[in-house]
Amino acid sequence: MAELRGLGGLILEQALLDATASPLSSLLEWANRLAVELNVDGVGEPSDYREMLRAIVEVNKRAERAAELGLPTVRAA
């Protein structure tokens, strides 16, 4: 979760610089990998940093909800 929050901060910075720019593929891969590790749906393929920031927030909400329900928060290997 801490790594996801850190990524969210980076995405926020990018969104403030140019919200309509296409996210770097490495950032999309990172976000989706973290979602897999947290056992929730990922960010998919947002078209710009504004959408990606919203998607990161949703990933965080899903992970927190899963933890509150007692669901595994880390996908088994």
PyMOL Python script that loads the backbone (N, CA, C, O; Angstrom):
from pymol import cmd

cmd.read_pdbstr("""\
ATOM      1  N   MET A   1       0.831  -1.198   0.000  1.00  0.00           N
ATOM      2  CA  MET A   1       0.000   0.000   0.000  1.00  0.00           C
ATOM      3  C   MET A   1       0.870   1.254   0.000  1.00  0.00           C
ATOM      4  O   MET A   1       0.535   2.248  -0.645  1.00  0.00           O
ATOM      5  N   ALA A   2       1.982   1.207   0.722  1.00  0.00           N
ATOM      6  CA  ALA A   2       2.866   2.372   0.765  1.00  0.00           C
ATOM      7  C   ALA A   2       3.458   2.650  -0.611  1.00  0.00           C
ATOM      8  O   ALA A   2       3.598   3.805  -1.014  1.00  0.00           O
ATOM      9  N   GLU A   3       3.802   1.594  -1.321  1.00  0.00           N
ATOM     10  CA  GLU A   3       4.359   1.777  -2.666  1.00  0.00           C
ATOM     11  C   GLU A   3       3.302   2.364  -3.601  1.00  0.00           C
ATOM     12  O   GLU A   3       3.622   3.197  -4.449  1.00  0.00           O
ATOM     13  N   LEU A   4       2.057   1.941  -3.456  1.00  0.00           N
ATOM     14  CA  LEU A   4       0.968   2.478  -4.266  1.00  0.00           C
ATOM     15  C   LEU A   4       0.773   3.967  -3.974  1.00  0.00           C
ATOM     16  O   LEU A   4       0.553   4.755  -4.893  1.00  0.00           O
ATOM     17  N   ARG A   5       0.853   4.347  -2.714  1.00  0.00           N
ATOM     18  CA  ARG A   5       0.724   5.763  -2.360  1.00  0.00           C
ATOM     19  C   ARG A   5       1.875   6.582  -2.939  1.00  0.00           C
ATOM     20  O   ARG A   5       1.676   7.705  -3.403  1.00  0.00           O
ATOM     21  N   GLY A   6       3.078   6.012  -2.908  1.00  0.00           N
ATOM     22  CA  GLY A   6       4.222   6.698  -3.506  1.00  0.00           C
ATOM     23  C   GLY A   6       4.038   6.892  -5.000  1.00  0.00           C
ATOM     24  O   GLY A   6       4.326   7.963  -5.534  1.00  0.00           O
ATOM     25  N   LEU A   7       3.557   5.856  -5.671  1.00  0.00           N
ATOM     26  CA  LEU A   7       3.273   5.971  -7.099  1.00  0.00           C
ATOM     27  C   LEU A   7       2.194   7.023  -7.337  1.00  0.00           C
ATOM     28  O   LEU A   7       2.274   7.794  -8.293  1.00  0.00           O
ATOM     29  N   GLY A   8       1.195   7.053  -6.476  1.00  0.00           N
ATOM     30  CA  GLY A   8       0.142   8.060  -6.599  1.00  0.00           C
ATOM     31  C   GLY A   8       0.698   9.476  -6.522  1.00  0.00           C
ATOM     32  O   GLY A   8       0.254  10.360  -7.254  1.00  0.00           O
ATOM     33  N   GLY A   9       1.666   9.693  -5.640  1.00  0.00           N
ATOM     34  CA  GLY A   9       2.303  11.006  -5.533  1.00  0.00           C
ATOM     35  C   GLY A   9       3.032  11.376  -6.812  1.00  0.00           C
ATOM     36  O   GLY A   9       2.975  12.522  -7.258  1.00  0.00           O
ATOM     37  N   LEU A  10       3.718  10.406  -7.403  1.00  0.00           N
ATOM     38  CA  LEU A  10       4.414  10.645  -8.667  1.00  0.00           C
ATOM     39  C   LEU A  10       3.418  10.964  -9.779  1.00  0.00           C
ATOM     40  O   LEU A  10       3.646  11.868 -10.582  1.00  0.00           O
ATOM     41  N   ILE A  11       2.328  10.229  -9.824  1.00  0.00           N
ATOM     42  CA  ILE A  11       1.310  10.474 -10.847  1.00  0.00           C
ATOM     43  C   ILE A  11       0.662  11.834 -10.633  1.00  0.00           C
ATOM     44  O   ILE A  11       0.348  12.522 -11.605  1.00  0.00           O
ATOM     45  N   LEU A  12       0.456  12.233  -9.391  1.00  0.00           N
ATOM     46  CA  LEU A  12      -0.090  13.561  -9.107  1.00  0.00           C
ATOM     47  C   LEU A  12       0.833  14.636  -9.662  1.00  0.00           C
ATOM     48  O   LEU A  12       0.369  15.593 -10.282  1.00  0.00           O
ATOM     49  N   GLU A  13       2.138  14.488  -9.446  1.00  0.00           N
ATOM     50  CA  GLU A  13       3.090  15.459  -9.981  1.00  0.00           C
ATOM     51  C   GLU A  13       2.992  15.536 -11.505  1.00  0.00           C
ATOM     52  O   GLU A  13       2.986  16.623 -12.082  1.00  0.00           O
ATOM     53  N   GLN A  14       2.916  14.376 -12.145  1.00  0.00           N
ATOM     54  CA  GLN A  14       2.813  14.359 -13.604  1.00  0.00           C
ATOM     55  C   GLN A  14       1.508  15.005 -14.064  1.00  0.00           C
ATOM     56  O   GLN A  14       1.489  15.727 -15.061  1.00  0.00           O
ATOM     57  N   ALA A  15       0.421  14.747 -13.342  1.00  0.00           N
ATOM     58  CA  ALA A  15      -0.871  15.330 -13.699  1.00  0.00           C
ATOM     59  C   ALA A  15      -0.855  16.845 -13.534  1.00  0.00           C
ATOM     60  O   ALA A  15      -1.495  17.557 -14.308  1.00  0.00           O
ATOM     61  N   LEU A  16      -0.139  17.342 -12.542  1.00  0.00           N
ATOM     62  CA  LEU A  16      -0.041  18.791 -12.356  1.00  0.00           C
ATOM     63  C   LEU A  16       0.794  19.434 -13.457  1.00  0.00           C
ATOM     64  O   LEU A  16       0.537  20.570 -13.854  1.00  0.00           O
ATOM     65  N   LEU A  17       1.794  18.707 -13.949  1.00  0.00           N
ATOM     66  CA  LEU A  17       2.627  19.232 -15.032  1.00  0.00           C
ATOM     67  C   LEU A  17       1.884  19.233 -16.359  1.00  0.00           C
ATOM     68  O   LEU A  17       1.922  20.223 -17.090  1.00  0.00           O
ATOM     69  N   ASP A  18       1.203  18.126 -16.679  1.00  0.00           N
ATOM     70  CA  ASP A  18       0.449  18.026 -17.932  1.00  0.00           C
ATOM     71  C   ASP A  18      -0.572  16.906 -17.801  1.00  0.00           C
ATOM     72  O   ASP A  18      -0.284  15.748 -18.102  1.00  0.00           O
ATOM     73  N   ALA A  19      -1.753  17.261 -17.353  1.00  0.00           N
ATOM     74  CA  ALA A  19      -2.803  16.277 -17.067  1.00  0.00           C
ATOM     75  C   ALA A  19      -3.241  15.509 -18.295  1.00  0.00           C
ATOM     76  O   ALA A  19      -3.735  14.388 -18.171  1.00  0.00           O
ATOM     77  N   THR A  20      -3.075  16.084 -19.484  1.00  0.00           N
ATOM     78  CA  THR A  20      -3.565  15.438 -20.697  1.00  0.00           C
ATOM     79  C   THR A  20      -2.510  14.586 -21.398  1.00  0.00           C
ATOM     80  O   THR A  20      -2.797  13.979 -22.429  1.00  0.00           O
ATOM     81  N   ALA A  21      -1.297  14.533 -20.855  1.00  0.00           N
ATOM     82  CA  ALA A  21      -0.239  13.722 -21.455  1.00  0.00           C
ATOM     83  C   ALA A  21      -0.532  12.243 -21.252  1.00  0.00           C
ATOM     84  O   ALA A  21      -1.155  11.854 -20.264  1.00  0.00           O
ATOM     85  N   SER A  22      -0.084  11.433 -22.184  1.00  0.00           N
ATOM     86  CA  SER A  22      -0.233   9.982 -22.069  1.00  0.00           C
ATOM     87  C   SER A  22       0.741   9.459 -21.012  1.00  0.00           C
ATOM     88  O   SER A  22       1.920   9.814 -21.020  1.00  0.00           O
ATOM     89  N   PRO A  23       0.247   8.615 -20.106  1.00  0.00           N
ATOM     90  CA  PRO A  23       1.137   8.065 -19.082  1.00  0.00           C
ATOM     91  C   PRO A  23       2.229   7.177 -19.695  1.00  0.00           C
ATOM     92  O   PRO A  23       2.006   6.495 -20.695  1.00  0.00           O
ATOM     93  N   LEU A  24       3.387   7.203 -19.084  1.00  0.00           N
ATOM     94  CA  LEU A  24       4.457   6.324 -19.518  1.00  0.00           C
ATOM     95  C   LEU A  24       4.036   4.866 -19.305  1.00  0.00           C
ATOM     96  O   LEU A  24       3.397   4.532 -18.307  1.00  0.00           O
ATOM     97  N   SER A  25       4.398   4.021 -20.243  1.00  0.00           N
ATOM     98  CA  SER A  25       4.012   2.612 -20.132  1.00  0.00           C
ATOM     99  C   SER A  25       4.608   1.972 -18.880  1.00  0.00           C
ATOM    100  O   SER A  25       3.987   1.089 -18.286  1.00  0.00           O
ATOM    101  N   SER A  26       5.794   2.401 -18.473  1.00  0.00           N
ATOM    102  CA  SER A  26       6.406   1.829 -17.271  1.00  0.00           C
ATOM    103  C   SER A  26       5.593   2.158 -16.021  1.00  0.00           C
ATOM    104  O   SER A  26       5.523   1.349 -15.095  1.00  0.00           O
ATOM    105  N   LEU A  27       4.981   3.336 -15.989  1.00  0.00           N
ATOM    106  CA  LEU A  27       4.144   3.701 -14.843  1.00  0.00           C
ATOM    107  C   LEU A  27       2.850   2.898 -14.841  1.00  0.00           C
ATOM    108  O   LEU A  27       2.368   2.489 -13.785  1.00  0.00           O
ATOM    109  N   LEU A  28       2.290   2.673 -16.029  1.00  0.00           N
ATOM    110  CA  LEU A  28       1.090   1.839 -16.124  1.00  0.00           C
ATOM    111  C   LEU A  28       1.393   0.415 -15.672  1.00  0.00           C
ATOM    112  O   LEU A  28       0.618  -0.191 -14.933  1.00  0.00           O
ATOM    113  N   GLU A  29       2.522  -0.108 -16.121  1.00  0.00           N
ATOM    114  CA  GLU A  29       2.907  -1.465 -15.731  1.00  0.00           C
ATOM    115  C   GLU A  29       3.109  -1.552 -14.221  1.00  0.00           C
ATOM    116  O   GLU A  29       2.682  -2.517 -13.588  1.00  0.00           O
ATOM    117  N   TRP A  30       3.751  -0.556 -13.655  1.00  0.00           N
ATOM    118  CA  TRP A  30       3.996  -0.522 -12.215  1.00  0.00           C
ATOM    119  C   TRP A  30       2.675  -0.534 -11.451  1.00  0.00           C
ATOM    120  O   TRP A  30       2.494  -1.318 -10.519  1.00  0.00           O
ATOM    121  N   ALA A  31       1.754   0.344 -11.856  1.00  0.00           N
ATOM    122  CA  ALA A  31       0.462   0.441 -11.173  1.00  0.00           C
ATOM    123  C   ALA A  31      -0.315  -0.870 -11.281  1.00  0.00           C
ATOM    124  O   ALA A  31      -0.890  -1.333 -10.295  1.00  0.00           O
ATOM    125  N   ASN A  32      -0.335  -1.460 -12.455  1.00  0.00           N
ATOM    126  CA  ASN A  32      -1.072  -2.712 -12.632  1.00  0.00           C
ATOM    127  C   ASN A  32      -0.405  -3.860 -11.880  1.00  0.00           C
ATOM    128  O   ASN A  32      -1.100  -4.735 -11.362  1.00  0.00           O
ATOM    129  N   ARG A  33       0.928  -3.876 -11.808  1.00  0.00           N
ATOM    130  CA  ARG A  33       1.633  -4.909 -11.047  1.00  0.00           C
ATOM    131  C   ARG A  33       1.301  -4.790  -9.554  1.00  0.00           C
ATOM    132  O   ARG A  33       1.070  -5.796  -8.883  1.00  0.00           O
ATOM    133  N   LEU A  34       1.279  -3.551  -9.042  1.00  0.00           N
ATOM    134  CA  LEU A  34       0.933  -3.353  -7.633  1.00  0.00           C
ATOM    135  C   LEU A  34      -0.489  -3.824  -7.342  1.00  0.00           C
ATOM    136  O   LEU A  34      -0.745  -4.426  -6.299  1.00  0.00           O
ATOM    137  N   ALA A  35      -1.409  -3.552  -8.261  1.00  0.00           N
ATOM    138  CA  ALA A  35      -2.791  -3.999  -8.072  1.00  0.00           C
ATOM    139  C   ALA A  35      -2.862  -5.522  -8.009  1.00  0.00           C
ATOM    140  O   ALA A  35      -3.588  -6.076  -7.184  1.00  0.00           O
ATOM    141  N   VAL A  36      -2.116  -6.195  -8.873  1.00  0.00           N
ATOM    142  CA  VAL A  36      -2.075  -7.663  -8.836  1.00  0.00           C
ATOM    143  C   VAL A  36      -1.554  -8.122  -7.488  1.00  0.00           C
ATOM    144  O   VAL A  36      -2.110  -9.039  -6.883  1.00  0.00           O
ATOM    145  N   GLU A  37      -0.487  -7.489  -7.015  1.00  0.00           N
ATOM    146  CA  GLU A  37       0.081  -7.858  -5.723  1.00  0.00           C
ATOM    147  C   GLU A  37      -0.914  -7.634  -4.581  1.00  0.00           C
ATOM    148  O   GLU A  37      -0.897  -8.357  -3.584  1.00  0.00           O
ATOM    149  N   LEU A  38      -1.780  -6.627  -4.735  1.00  0.00           N
ATOM    150  CA  LEU A  38      -2.781  -6.324  -3.710  1.00  0.00           C
ATOM    151  C   LEU A  38      -4.073  -7.110  -3.913  1.00  0.00           C
ATOM    152  O   LEU A  38      -5.017  -6.993  -3.131  1.00  0.00           O
ATOM    153  N   ASN A  39      -4.099  -7.919  -4.985  1.00  0.00           N
ATOM    154  CA  ASN A  39      -5.243  -8.782  -5.270  1.00  0.00           C
ATOM    155  C   ASN A  39      -6.514  -8.001  -5.608  1.00  0.00           C
ATOM    156  O   ASN A  39      -7.613  -8.390  -5.212  1.00  0.00           O
ATOM    157  N   VAL A  40      -6.354  -6.894  -6.345  1.00  0.00           N
ATOM    158  CA  VAL A  40      -7.490  -6.090  -6.801  1.00  0.00           C
ATOM    159  C   VAL A  40      -7.304  -5.758  -8.284  1.00  0.00           C
ATOM    160  O   VAL A  40      -6.224  -5.948  -8.843  1.00  0.00           O
ATOM    161  N   ASP A  41      -8.370  -5.260  -8.908  1.00  0.00           N
ATOM    162  CA  ASP A  41      -8.277  -4.839 -10.299  1.00  0.00           C
ATOM    163  C   ASP A  41      -7.324  -3.663 -10.428  1.00  0.00           C
ATOM    164  O   ASP A  41      -7.240  -2.820  -9.534  1.00  0.00           O
ATOM    165  N   GLY A  42      -6.603  -3.610 -11.550  1.00  0.00           N
ATOM    166  CA  GLY A  42      -5.617  -2.563 -11.782  1.00  0.00           C
ATOM    167  C   GLY A  42      -6.188  -1.308 -12.411  1.00  0.00           C
ATOM    168  O   GLY A  42      -7.401  -1.098 -12.431  1.00  0.00           O
ATOM    169  N   VAL A  43      -5.291  -0.475 -12.927  1.00  0.00           N
ATOM    170  CA  VAL A  43      -5.679   0.801 -13.524  1.00  0.00           C
ATOM    171  C   VAL A  43      -6.054   0.657 -14.989  1.00  0.00           C
ATOM    172  O   VAL A  43      -6.647   1.569 -15.565  1.00  0.00           O
ATOM    173  N   GLY A  44      -5.723  -0.459 -15.596  1.00  0.00           N
ATOM    174  CA  GLY A  44      -6.027  -0.652 -17.004  1.00  0.00           C
ATOM    175  C   GLY A  44      -5.109   0.179 -17.880  1.00  0.00           C
ATOM    176  O   GLY A  44      -3.895   0.187 -17.681  1.00  0.00           O
ATOM    177  N   GLU A  45      -5.683   0.878 -18.849  1.00  0.00           N
ATOM    178  CA  GLU A  45      -4.916   1.682 -19.806  1.00  0.00           C
ATOM    179  C   GLU A  45      -5.500   3.101 -19.897  1.00  0.00           C
ATOM    180  O   GLU A  45      -6.064   3.456 -20.932  1.00  0.00           O
ATOM    181  N   PRO A  46      -5.383   3.913 -18.851  1.00  0.00           N
ATOM    182  CA  PRO A  46      -5.907   5.277 -18.912  1.00  0.00           C
ATOM    183  C   PRO A  46      -5.204   6.081 -20.007  1.00  0.00           C
ATOM    184  O   PRO A  46      -4.024   5.869 -20.286  1.00  0.00           O
ATOM    185  N   SER A  47      -5.934   6.991 -20.614  1.00  0.00           N
ATOM    186  CA  SER A  47      -5.383   7.743 -21.751  1.00  0.00           C
ATOM    187  C   SER A  47      -4.539   8.942 -21.336  1.00  0.00           C
ATOM    188  O   SER A  47      -3.739   9.439 -22.130  1.00  0.00           O
ATOM    189  N   ASP A  48      -4.707   9.412 -20.099  1.00  0.00           N
ATOM    190  CA  ASP A  48      -3.907  10.558 -19.650  1.00  0.00           C
ATOM    191  C   ASP A  48      -3.650  10.462 -18.153  1.00  0.00           C
ATOM    192  O   ASP A  48      -4.194   9.596 -17.467  1.00  0.00           O
ATOM    193  N   TYR A  49      -2.809  11.369 -17.660  1.00  0.00           N
ATOM    194  CA  TYR A  49      -2.439  11.320 -16.234  1.00  0.00           C
ATOM    195  C   TYR A  49      -3.624  11.625 -15.320  1.00  0.00           C
ATOM    196  O   TYR A  49      -3.685  11.117 -14.201  1.00  0.00           O
ATOM    197  N   ARG A  50      -4.549  12.435 -15.775  1.00  0.00           N
ATOM    198  CA  ARG A  50      -5.733  12.735 -14.952  1.00  0.00           C
ATOM    199  C   ARG A  50      -6.515  11.443 -14.706  1.00  0.00           C
ATOM    200  O   ARG A  50      -6.900  11.152 -13.573  1.00  0.00           O
ATOM    201  N   GLU A  51      -6.746  10.671 -15.772  1.00  0.00           N
ATOM    202  CA  GLU A  51      -7.461   9.406 -15.634  1.00  0.00           C
ATOM    203  C   GLU A  51      -6.659   8.411 -14.792  1.00  0.00           C
ATOM    204  O   GLU A  51      -7.222   7.658 -13.997  1.00  0.00           O
ATOM    205  N   MET A  52      -5.345   8.420 -14.979  1.00  0.00           N
ATOM    206  CA  MET A  52      -4.513   7.489 -14.224  1.00  0.00           C
ATOM    207  C   MET A  52      -4.556   7.807 -12.736  1.00  0.00           C
ATOM    208  O   MET A  52      -4.597   6.898 -11.906  1.00  0.00           O
ATOM    209  N   LEU A  53      -4.547   9.079 -12.398  1.00  0.00           N
ATOM    210  CA  LEU A  53      -4.626   9.467 -10.993  1.00  0.00           C
ATOM    211  C   LEU A  53      -5.934   8.976 -10.383  1.00  0.00           C
ATOM    212  O   LEU A  53      -5.939   8.440  -9.275  1.00  0.00           O
ATOM    213  N   ARG A  54      -7.029   9.154 -11.090  1.00  0.00           N
ATOM    214  CA  ARG A  54      -8.325   8.657 -10.600  1.00  0.00           C
ATOM    215  C   ARG A  54      -8.295   7.140 -10.435  1.00  0.00           C
ATOM    216  O   ARG A  54      -8.828   6.596  -9.468  1.00  0.00           O
ATOM    217  N   ALA A  55      -7.660   6.465 -11.397  1.00  0.00           N
ATOM    218  CA  ALA A  55      -7.582   5.003 -11.338  1.00  0.00           C
ATOM    219  C   ALA A  55      -6.750   4.532 -10.153  1.00  0.00           C
ATOM    220  O   ALA A  55      -7.095   3.537  -9.515  1.00  0.00           O
ATOM    221  N   ILE A  56      -5.655   5.234  -9.849  1.00  0.00           N
ATOM    222  CA  ILE A  56      -4.818   4.897  -8.694  1.00  0.00           C
ATOM    223  C   ILE A  56      -5.636   5.031  -7.408  1.00  0.00           C
ATOM    224  O   ILE A  56      -5.543   4.188  -6.515  1.00  0.00           O
ATOM    225  N   VAL A  57      -6.431   6.087  -7.321  1.00  0.00           N
ATOM    226  CA  VAL A  57      -7.283   6.288  -6.144  1.00  0.00           C
ATOM    227  C   VAL A  57      -8.258   5.120  -6.006  1.00  0.00           C
ATOM    228  O   VAL A  57      -8.495   4.637  -4.899  1.00  0.00           O
ATOM    229  N   GLU A  58      -8.821   4.666  -7.123  1.00  0.00           N
ATOM    230  CA  GLU A  58      -9.763   3.548  -7.079  1.00  0.00           C
ATOM    231  C   GLU A  58      -9.074   2.242  -6.672  1.00  0.00           C
ATOM    232  O   GLU A  58      -9.645   1.454  -5.918  1.00  0.00           O
ATOM    233  N   VAL A  59      -7.867   2.009  -7.157  1.00  0.00           N
ATOM    234  CA  VAL A  59      -7.107   0.823  -6.746  1.00  0.00           C
ATOM    235  C   VAL A  59      -6.898   0.860  -5.238  1.00  0.00           C
ATOM    236  O   VAL A  59      -7.076  -0.150  -4.557  1.00  0.00           O
ATOM    237  N   ASN A  60      -6.523   2.016  -4.722  1.00  0.00           N
ATOM    238  CA  ASN A  60      -6.318   2.168  -3.280  1.00  0.00           C
ATOM    239  C   ASN A  60      -7.607   1.886  -2.513  1.00  0.00           C
ATOM    240  O   ASN A  60      -7.581   1.196  -1.493  1.00  0.00           O
ATOM    241  N   LYS A  61      -8.722   2.407  -2.988  1.00  0.00           N
ATOM    242  CA  LYS A  61     -10.011   2.169  -2.319  1.00  0.00           C
ATOM    243  C   LYS A  61     -10.363   0.685  -2.322  1.00  0.00           C
ATOM    244  O   LYS A  61     -10.810   0.145  -1.310  1.00  0.00           O
ATOM    245  N   ARG A  62     -10.159   0.021  -3.475  1.00  0.00           N
ATOM    246  CA  ARG A  62     -10.472  -1.412  -3.560  1.00  0.00           C
ATOM    247  C   ARG A  62      -9.605  -2.214  -2.593  1.00  0.00           C
ATOM    248  O   ARG A  62     -10.091  -3.131  -1.932  1.00  0.00           O
ATOM    249  N   ALA A  63      -8.336  -1.872  -2.513  1.00  0.00           N
ATOM    250  CA  ALA A  63      -7.424  -2.591  -1.619  1.00  0.00           C
ATOM    251  C   ALA A  63      -7.809  -2.369  -0.158  1.00  0.00           C
ATOM    252  O   ALA A  63      -7.776  -3.300   0.646  1.00  0.00           O
ATOM    253  N   GLU A  64      -8.171  -1.139   0.180  1.00  0.00           N
ATOM    254  CA  GLU A  64      -8.593  -0.859   1.562  1.00  0.00           C
ATOM    255  C   GLU A  64      -9.885  -1.588   1.899  1.00  0.00           C
ATOM    256  O   GLU A  64     -10.026  -2.131   2.995  1.00  0.00           O
ATOM    257  N   ARG A  65     -10.843  -1.603   0.949  1.00  0.00           N
ATOM    258  CA  ARG A  65     -12.097  -2.321   1.164  1.00  0.00           C
ATOM    259  C   ARG A  65     -11.846  -3.808   1.382  1.00  0.00           C
ATOM    260  O   ARG A  65     -12.426  -4.422   2.278  1.00  0.00           O
ATOM    261  N   ALA A  66     -10.971  -4.381   0.549  1.00  0.00           N
ATOM    262  CA  ALA A  66     -10.657  -5.800   0.680  1.00  0.00           C
ATOM    263  C   ALA A  66     -10.052  -6.089   2.051  1.00  0.00           C
ATOM    264  O   ALA A  66     -10.384  -7.096   2.677  1.00  0.00           O
ATOM    265  N   ALA A  67      -9.176  -5.220   2.514  1.00  0.00           N
ATOM    266  CA  ALA A  67      -8.556  -5.402   3.831  1.00  0.00           C
ATOM    267  C   ALA A  67      -9.604  -5.308   4.936  1.00  0.00           C
ATOM    268  O   ALA A  67      -9.569  -6.083   5.891  1.00  0.00           O
ATOM    269  N   GLU A  68     -10.535  -4.364   4.810  1.00  0.00           N
ATOM    270  CA  GLU A  68     -11.587  -4.215   5.825  1.00  0.00           C
ATOM    271  C   GLU A  68     -12.488  -5.443   5.885  1.00  0.00           C
ATOM    272  O   GLU A  68     -12.981  -5.804   6.953  1.00  0.00           O
ATOM    273  N   LEU A  69     -12.701  -6.085   4.734  1.00  0.00           N
ATOM    274  CA  LEU A  69     -13.553  -7.279   4.682  1.00  0.00           C
ATOM    275  C   LEU A  69     -12.797  -8.539   5.080  1.00  0.00           C
ATOM    276  O   LEU A  69     -13.369  -9.628   5.125  1.00  0.00           O
ATOM    277  N   GLY A  70     -11.517  -8.383   5.365  1.00  0.00           N
ATOM    278  CA  GLY A  70     -10.729  -9.533   5.762  1.00  0.00           C
ATOM    279  C   GLY A  70     -10.283 -10.399   4.603  1.00  0.00           C
ATOM    280  O   GLY A  70      -9.826 -11.524   4.807  1.00  0.00           O
ATOM    281  N   LEU A  71     -10.411  -9.886   3.387  1.00  0.00           N
ATOM    282  CA  LEU A  71      -9.956 -10.633   2.216  1.00  0.00           C
ATOM    283  C   LEU A  71      -8.437 -10.555   2.138  1.00  0.00           C
ATOM    284  O   LEU A  71      -7.835  -9.618   2.661  1.00  0.00           O
ATOM    285  N   PRO A  72      -7.821 -11.525   1.496  1.00  0.00           N
ATOM    286  CA  PRO A  72      -6.366 -11.471   1.359  1.00  0.00           C
ATOM    287  C   PRO A  72      -5.973 -10.197   0.632  1.00  0.00           C
ATOM    288  O   PRO A  72      -6.524  -9.883  -0.423  1.00  0.00           O
ATOM    289  N   THR A  73      -5.019  -9.461   1.195  1.00  0.00           N
ATOM    290  CA  THR A  73      -4.597  -8.215   0.554  1.00  0.00           C
ATOM    291  C   THR A  73      -3.358  -8.409  -0.310  1.00  0.00           C
ATOM    292  O   THR A  73      -2.896  -7.483  -0.978  1.00  0.00           O
ATOM    293  N   VAL A  74      -2.835  -9.615  -0.286  1.00  0.00           N
ATOM    294  CA  VAL A  74      -1.700  -9.927  -1.145  1.00  0.00           C
ATOM    295  C   VAL A  74      -2.025 -11.238  -1.855  1.00  0.00           C
ATOM    296  O   VAL A  74      -2.327 -12.245  -1.215  1.00  0.00           O
ATOM    297  N   ARG A  75      -1.959 -11.212  -3.178  1.00  0.00           N
ATOM    298  CA  ARG A  75      -2.255 -12.399  -3.955  1.00  0.00           C
ATOM    299  C   ARG A  75      -1.221 -13.484  -3.675  1.00  0.00           C
ATOM    300  O   ARG A  75      -0.017 -13.226  -3.661  1.00  0.00           O
ATOM    301  N   ALA A  76      -1.706 -14.685  -3.455  1.00  0.00           N
ATOM    302  CA  ALA A  76      -0.813 -15.811  -3.186  1.00  0.00           C
ATOM    303  C   ALA A  76       0.015 -16.119  -4.424  1.00  0.00           C
ATOM    304  O   ALA A  76      -0.472 -16.023  -5.550  1.00  0.00           O
ATOM    305  N   ALA A  77       1.266 -16.490  -4.203  1.00  0.00           N
ATOM    306  CA  ALA A  77       2.176 -16.793  -5.331  1.00  0.00           C
ATOM    307  C   ALA A  77       1.880 -18.144  -5.935  1.00  0.00           C
ATOM    308  O   ALA A  77       2.545 -18.554  -6.887  1.00  0.00           O
TER     309      ALA A  77
END
""", "prot")
cmd.dss("prot")
cmd.show_as("cartoon", "prot")
cmd.util.cbc("prot")
cmd.orient("prot")
